[in-house]
């Protein structure tokens, strides 16, 4: 699967923002103890999983909105070959 640079930046930015916000909220709730560290680690791990899943949905949305799909690097026939061919007496000289 090909992912454009723009899509990669969008995905990484979304994951970073969401993970940072979730961690900040958890750390602001109460003073930290051992249980808070363990639960913080667990919650950030779970949140990262769901964030990556949502980001994959964003990637699918961005790729679906591209018109024409991906262009192959090499083709057997040029793009203009989809036009009707002219016979030799129809060509302007």
N, C-alpha and C positions, 0 to 999 in steps of 0.2 A: 504494500500500500504506500502510495506517495503522499507525503504531507508537506505542504508548502511552509516556507519560513514564517509567514504571517500566522498560519494556523498553529505552528509550534509556539510562537510567542504568546498568542492568545491563550493557549492551553496552559503553559507554564505560569503566566501571570494570574490566571484564574485559580490555579492550585495554590500558588503562593499567598494570594490575598485571603482565600478561604481558610487555609491552614493557620495563617497568622491571626486572623480574627477569632477563630475557635480557641486557639491557645491563649490569647489575651483574655477572652471571656472566662475561661477556666481558671487562669491564674489570678484574676481579680475577685473571684468569688470568696475565697477564704485564705487565711494564712496556710502556708504549705507545711505538710507533714509527710510522713512516709506514704500514707494512704493517698494523699493528694498527688504525689509524684507518680504512684502506680496508676491511679485512675486517669491522670493527665496523659500518661503514655498510652494507655489503652484507648482513650477517647480520640487522641490525635491520630492514632493508627487507623481506627475505624473511620474517622472523618476523612483521612487521606484516601482511603479506599473509595468511599462514596464520591468524593470530589473528583477523583480520577475517572470514575464511571460517568459522572455528569459531564466532565470535560470531553470524554469520548463522544458523548451525544452532541456537544457543541461542534466537535470536529466533523461529525457526520452531517450536521446542519450546514456548516461552511462548505463542505465538499459538494453537497447536493445543490447549493445555490450557484455553483460554477457552471457557466454555460459551455456546452460542447464537450465537457469531460477533458481528459488528458490527451494531449497531442503526442503521438509517438515520435521518437527522435528520427527514425528512418522509416520511410515508406517505400513500397515497391512502385507505386504510381504517384505522380505529383498531385497536389490538391486540385489543380485546375482540370484534371482528367475527368472530373465529374460532369463537365460540360459536354454537350453534343459535339461529336467530331464533324469537321467539315471535309467535304471532298476536295480534291486538288483544284477543280475548276471554280470553287467558291472563294478561294483565297485571293485577297486583294494584293496586287503586286505593284 
